[in-house]
Amino acid sequence: MALRERLQELHDRGLADIKKGDSLDRINEIRVQLLGKKGPITQALRGLRDVSAEERPKIGSFANQIRDELTAAIEERNQELKKAAINAKLASETLDVTLPGTPVAQGQPHVIQRIIDQLEDMFLGMGYQVVDGPEVEDDHHNFEMMNLPKDHPARDMQDTFYITPEILMRTHTSPNQARAMEAHDFSKGPLKMISPGRVYRRDTDDATHSHQFHQVEGLVIDKHVTMADLKGTLEMVAANLFGDEFDVRLRPSYFPFTEPSVEADITCFNCMGKGCAVCKNTGWIEVLGAGMVHPNVLKMAGVDSSVYGGFAFGLGPDRFAMLKYGVDDIRNFYLNDTRFLTQFYKRG
Amino acid sequence: MKVSMDWLNEYLTLDVDPQTLGEKIERTAVEVDQVYKMSDGMSNLVVGETLSVEPHPDSDHLHICQVDVGEDEPLQIVCGAPNVATGQKVIVALPGAWIAGHHKIKKSKMRGVASNGMLCALQEIGFDEKIAPKAYDEGIYILPADSENGSSVFPILGMDDDIVETDLTPNRGDMNSMNGTAWEVGAIYGKTPKMPTFSLNEDGSRKVSDLLQFSVDETLAPTYKMRIVSGVTIQDSPLWLQKRLWEAGMRPINNIVDVTNYIMLTYGQPLHAFDYDKLSSHHIHVRLAYEGEHLTTLDGEDRKLRDSDMVIADDKHAIALAGTMGGLDTEIDDNTTTIAIESAIFDPIKIRKTARFFNLHSEASMRFERGVNKDDNQNALDHAAALMAELGQGQTEQGTGVGSDTPVEPAKVSVTLTRINHVLGTQLTVGQVQTIFDHLNFPTENDGETFNVTVPARRWDIHIEADLFEEVARLYGYDNIPSTLPYGTMTPGALTFKQRIIRDSRRLLEGAGLNQAISYALTTTAKAEQFMMRDSEPTELAFPMSTDHTTARMNLISGLLDDIAYNVARKQKNVALYEQGRVFYREGDAIRPLEVEHIAAAVTGTLTTKTWHAEADMIDFYGIKGIVDLFLHDMGLSEPVHYEATQAHAQMHPGRTADIYVGDQVVGFVGQVHPEVASDYKIPDTYVFELNLQALIDAPHDQQQYEPISKFPDVTRDIAILVDQSVTNADVVALINKRGGAHLAGVQLFDVYEGVHLPAGKKSLAYTLTYRDRQATLVEADVTKAFDKVTAALEKEFDAEIR
């Protein structure tokens, strides 16, 4: 048989063997057999010296081509077999991915804390400070400086836990207004603050009353702060906490420490204003009280009411949480049932 | 106040539906509780006439009535009312009618006799017990004789009238009257209300000044006047008057008492009617009660008065608790003929205190507390006298007896257009503002900038500029005020260092698996005094509302244990809580407590749940301590933290509690709640810590500095030693660190073993020591040398056996 034909035959038979080879070992065997130093191709190439000088380069190049093709085929077959082996191994490692993951201990912030933090973040972004004040207050800051002298009828509206005739559990966070105004240096710019905290009322605990609850007080005092600014700010609060699809309406109210005084309602989220049991068919839900700081309050805190003025508002995170999440019993906030505490993780 | 639309329409022609009016009042003036008709939810109630009334054969109290309801045939209705009789006009609920309480009337049989409907008492068609006339308390209501059979009873009883019920803020006492409400609604709609008129005929032969003398303390009653109407007949009021009263939620009594109430509803001026002939003298005193003086009030209560209560008295004794409740002795009864009508203005604070003390909050006291209109005081008196004379067929004696009559000057308030717009953020014009004052009927002059406003006495709530801002703002409409945000000098909005640490603290503990709790800060004194970290007196409420909440807490743990108890009682076995908040320490003689920020945790059961794949370990000392370690590490404190065993906390397990030190300051404690205390709380084994967060905030904090990462590899050596049980890990680590040499970078305990394979009283501790040199690769021989020194020291100091 001519050399060329022999090479061609080696090539064809080699490719067929490689294709049939079903293990890495077998392929390696084929490689050694075909392409090794003692293999037929090497042998064949040795026979080149018997070929005419004219034919030699052609046959030589043909032989090299065949060797390269076989080498490539071996490599390819090797890869295929390796891949198959890996796939087979991985297939054997298949898990039930629906089994639960290993639990990681993680606690939740209290729902009221979430609301307070959210409000703090919004107001911090608008350049407000967060101000703390004592929970055990004196009558002077809690009432007198809020334009609620001893015999004021509005004191009926907030029955108080007194400790002594002059010391009490604060009934609102408003005294922090007075404290902040007393401390503020108005030559350094406006006073913009919010003050969240616990407050106490002499109430019997039931589904809608709690002797302990929370308030967030807000106050802005500067040379030109308007009722329009108050309205805009309250709309921001409502949008931030409830979403911007809700309308805000202001209506007249009465607080001794503000004049004019307003109460802010938002569209009832339960019926979107159509009227339902939640909003007592009004389409509105009362969410906070506010107003322009009463000149007496400014005066008592040593602020010149002919130059400075501003607004104040007070809102109840407990009430917000009840409204926002449909919590129907305020006591849930203070009994700390873990099944309650761990509910509040959703973003909306 | 329950405002009748029919009545309001006598003042104003409104042509507006009641719901819209309610909404308008709510947006402009005061809250509106509800808009309703007394007939809401009821139907098919008609006038019937009892043609015959026969006793029921099988009953000792039922009657079989044939009732003409305007149909061809009378209806047979069985009725149990004791006052049913032939020839009465009665309220008939036809078959299919709805009556109060959502009851439907059906044809039925009563003891075998067909009954096709029901004869109704007022209470059965929605009248409150407190407003239905007493005469009909025990039976059905009898309608006027001219009522047309078969016609609806609603118009006859005023039940088809729309009622707008306002909820007044304390400053709007003026709206506690129809007049005041009409002024307000007039201002809202830009209309001038027509005030009530009457004609007073002083047709009596006597002068009041001859009939009565007065001694009035003007500080108690700045205005005190009386008229006398004589020769009256006491009887029921006409239906129109009764309707006015019950629509307003008041009960008709008799013509005289009803007039006082009607006039109060009209003018907001409470009146009181005395039986003139029952006065023991005709000298009327307004004075403070004598301490311990007795007065039997109209409700039959014998009241022991205080020397701060105001009374009306004759020469001998108190005859009324001024402005709050009349006295029984001078009450109008069926035989009364001569009426002394009192129209006064009393000190509102005194009234309030008396009403509060005796729990006598009446329609009258409430109006005195919130203010009455001095300008209408005489009108109210005159109108009352005229009406009593008319309805009682009596005569009004001549003149008014005046005990005091202190004039009230109208408030004059000036405000500029610039200020109004400056405060409201509006761009109102002179014309707009003037129109608002005109609509309010406040006489006002302006010079194009300044408004000089004369405020009528009926609006005693207005006396400063800011009050006028409110009038302008609300009548202009809050909806019309633009929405802006404050502008001006920028201010930084940032949490303080303390606030940041407090926030971070919460995140940290949540990350460690604890849920934030907010417990009650007021607890019992016993619980307030548990788990205390320093000496303190309790801060106790003077008048607590419940025995569970009397004292400001001096620790957070007791509240958390209450929370755990609540959970455990509800079958929640795994509870992990923390709380951040204040405790209240009080020095012996201080009145006000010191408020200190604390943070505490309590864990029972496991932090995670056991699954198919992972065990969940029961919390133990080291579990809770690990959380404290994590927490304190993240606080970045400059001084080292260490723990010392303590038996000083009475509520803690004496062998499983450590005080936590930062440097040499105790900042808290950690450990297991004493099993007896846990059992008192009815909770299982619970591990807790409490930290003085304020102390951690105040402690020095490290400045963060980058520490280059060593290029050279660490070398580690393990050592296991056998030591006496009494030798603590802290002792061993301290010694290793002391003798570890310059390159010792860390000591890590990796095994503790105590048990049967060891000699009694011994334990095995195993540590990994890490050596590091930032400048060069450590030489094996150097490490070995350093390690040998540690080994030797351990052998020497603790008699340790190296294993």
Boltz contact constraints between the chains, C-beta under 6 A:
constraints:
  - contact:
      token1: [A, 100]
      token2: [B, 611]
      max_distance: 6.0
  - contact:
      token1: [A, 102]
      token2: [B, 613]
      max_distance: 6.0
  - contact:
      token1: [A, 102]
      token2: [B, 614]
      max_distance: 6.0
  - contact:
      token1: [A, 103]
      token2: [B, 608]
      max_distance: 6.0
  - contact:
      token1: [A, 103]
      token2: [B, 609]
      max_distance: 6.0
  - contact:
      token1: [A, 105]
      token2: [B, 513]
      max_distance: 6.0
  - contact:
      token1: [A, 105]
      token2: [B, 607]
      max_distance: 6.0
  - contact:
      token1: [A, 105]
      token2: [B, 608]
      max_distance: 6.0
  - contact:
      token1: [A, 106]
      token2: [B, 513]
      max_distance: 6.0
  - contact:
      token1: [A, 107]
      token2: [B, 510]
      max_distance: 6.0
  - contact:
      token1: [A, 107]
      token2: [B, 513]
      max_distance: 6.0
  - contact:
      token1: [A, 107]
      token2: [B, 514]
      max_distance: 6.0
  - contact:
      token1: [A, 107]
      token2: [B, 515]
      max_distance: 6.0
  - contact:
      token1: [A, 108]
      token2: [B, 515]
      max_distance: 6.0
  - contact:
      token1: [A, 109]
      token2: [B, 516]
      max_distance: 6.0
  - contact:
      token1: [A, 110]
      token2: [B, 516]
      max_distance: 6.0
  - contact:
      token1: [A, 110]
      token2: [B, 518]
      max_distance: 6.0
  - contact:
      token1: [A, 113]
      token2: [B, 516]
      max_distance: 6.0
  - contact:
      token1: [A, 124]
      token2: [B, 493]
      max_distance: 6.0
  - contact:
      token1: [A, 127]
      token2: [B, 491]
      max_distance: 6.0
  - contact:
      token1: [A, 127]
      token2: [B, 493]
      max_distance: 6.0
  - contact:
      token1: [A, 128]
      token2: [B, 493]
      max_distance: 6.0
  - contact:
      token1: [A, 130]
      token2: [B, 499]
      max_distance: 6.0
  - contact:
      token1: [A, 134]
      token2: [B, 595]
      max_distance: 6.0
  - contact:
      token1: [A, 136]
      token2: [B, 592]
      max_distance: 6.0
  - contact:
      token1: [A, 136]
      token2: [B, 593]
      max_distance: 6.0
  - contact:
      token1: [A, 151]
      token2: [B, 349]
      max_distance: 6.0
  - contact:
      token1: [A, 153]
      token2: [B, 170]
      max_distance: 6.0
  - contact:
      token1: [A, 153]
      token2: [B, 369]
      max_distance: 6.0
  - contact:
      token1: [A, 154]
      token2: [B, 170]
      max_distance: 6.0
  - contact:
      token1: [A, 161]
      token2: [B, 541]
      max_distance: 6.0
  - contact:
      token1: [A, 162]
      token2: [B, 542]
      max_distance: 6.0
  - contact:
      token1: [A, 164]
      token2: [B, 591]
      max_distance: 6.0
  - contact:
      token1: [A, 167]
      token2: [B, 591]
      max_distance: 6.0
  - contact:
      token1: [A, 167]
      token2: [B, 592]
      max_distance: 6.0
  - contact:
      token1: [A, 189]
      token2: [B, 489]
      max_distance: 6.0
  - contact:
      token1: [A, 189]
      token2: [B, 491]
      max_distance: 6.0
  - contact:
      token1: [A, 190]
      token2: [B, 488]
      max_distance: 6.0
  - contact:
      token1: [A, 190]
      token2: [B, 489]
      max_distance: 6.0
  - contact:
      token1: [A, 192]
      token2: [B, 491]
      max_distance: 6.0
  - contact:
      token1: [A, 202]
      token2: [B, 545]
      max_distance: 6.0
  - contact:
      token1: [A, 204]
      token2: [B, 545]
      max_distance: 6.0
  - contact:
      token1: [A, 211]
      token2: [B, 545]
      max_distance: 6.0
  - contact:
      token1: [A, 212]
      token2: [B, 520]
      max_distance: 6.0
  - contact:
      token1: [A, 220]
      token2: [B, 486]
      max_distance: 6.0
  - contact:
      token1: [A, 222]
      token2: [B, 488]
      max_distance: 6.0
  - contact:
      token1: [A, 225]
      token2: [B, 486]
      max_distance: 6.0
  - contact:
      token1: [A, 226]
      token2: [B, 425]
      max_distance: 6.0
  - contact:
      token1: [A, 227]
      token2: [B, 424]
      max_distance: 6.0
  - contact:
      token1: [A, 227]
      token2: [B, 425]
      max_distance: 6.0
  - contact:
      token1: [A, 227]
      token2: [B, 481]
      max_distance: 6.0
  - contact:
      token1: [A, 228]
      token2: [B, 425]
      max_distance: 6.0
  - contact:
      token1: [A, 228]
      token2: [B, 481]
      max_distance: 6.0
  - contact:
      token1: [A, 228]
      token2: [B, 482]
      max_distance: 6.0
  - contact:
      token1: [A, 228]
      token2: [B, 484]
      max_distance: 6.0
  - contact:
      token1: [A, 229]
      token2: [B, 484]
      max_distance: 6.0
  - contact:
      token1: [A, 229]
      token2: [B, 486]
      max_distance: 6.0
  - contact:
      token1: [A, 231]
      token2: [B, 481]
      max_distance: 6.0
  - contact:
      token1: [A, 231]
      token2: [B, 483]
      max_distance: 6.0
  - contact:
      token1: [A, 232]
      token2: [B, 483]
      max_distance: 6.0
  - contact:
      token1: [A, 232]
      token2: [B, 484]
      max_distance: 6.0
  - contact:
      token1: [A, 232]
      token2: [B, 485]
      max_distance: 6.0
  - contact:
      token1: [A, 235]
      token2: [B, 483]
      max_distance: 6.0
  - contact:
      token1: [A, 250]
      token2: [B, 478]
      max_distance: 6.0
  - contact:
      token1: [A, 251]
      token2: [B, 26]
      max_distance: 6.0
  - contact:
      token1: [A, 251]
      token2: [B, 27]
      max_distance: 6.0
  - contact:
      token1: [A, 252]
      token2: [B, 474]
      max_distance: 6.0
  - contact:
      token1: [A, 253]
      token2: [B, 169]
      max_distance: 6.0
  - contact:
      token1: [A, 254]
      token2: [B, 169]
      max_distance: 6.0
  - contact:
      token1: [A, 254]
      token2: [B, 170]
      max_distance: 6.0
  - contact:
      token1: [A, 254]
      token2: [B, 171]
      max_distance: 6.0
  - contact:
      token1: [A, 259]
      token2: [B, 466]
      max_distance: 6.0
  - contact:
      token1: [A, 259]
      token2: [B, 470]
      max_distance: 6.0
  - contact:
      token1: [A, 260]
      token2: [B, 469]
      max_distance: 6.0
  - contact:
      token1: [A, 260]
      token2: [B, 470]
      max_distance: 6.0
  - contact:
      token1: [A, 260]
      token2: [B, 473]
      max_distance: 6.0
  - contact:
      token1: [A, 295]
      token2: [B, 466]
      max_distance: 6.0
  - contact:
      token1: [A, 334]
      token2: [B, 520]
      max_distance: 6.0
  - contact:
      token1: [A, 335]
      token2: [B, 566]
      max_distance: 6.0
  - contact:
      token1: [A, 336]
      token2: [B, 517]
      max_distance: 6.0
  - contact:
      token1: [A, 336]
      token2: [B, 563]
      max_distance: 6.0
  - contact:
      token1: [A, 338]
      token2: [B, 567]
      max_distance: 6.0
  - contact:
      token1: [A, 338]
      token2: [B, 572]
      max_distance: 6.0
  - contact:
      token1: [A, 338]
      token2: [B, 575]
      max_distance: 6.0
  - contact:
      token1: [A, 341]
      token2: [B, 515]
      max_distance: 6.0
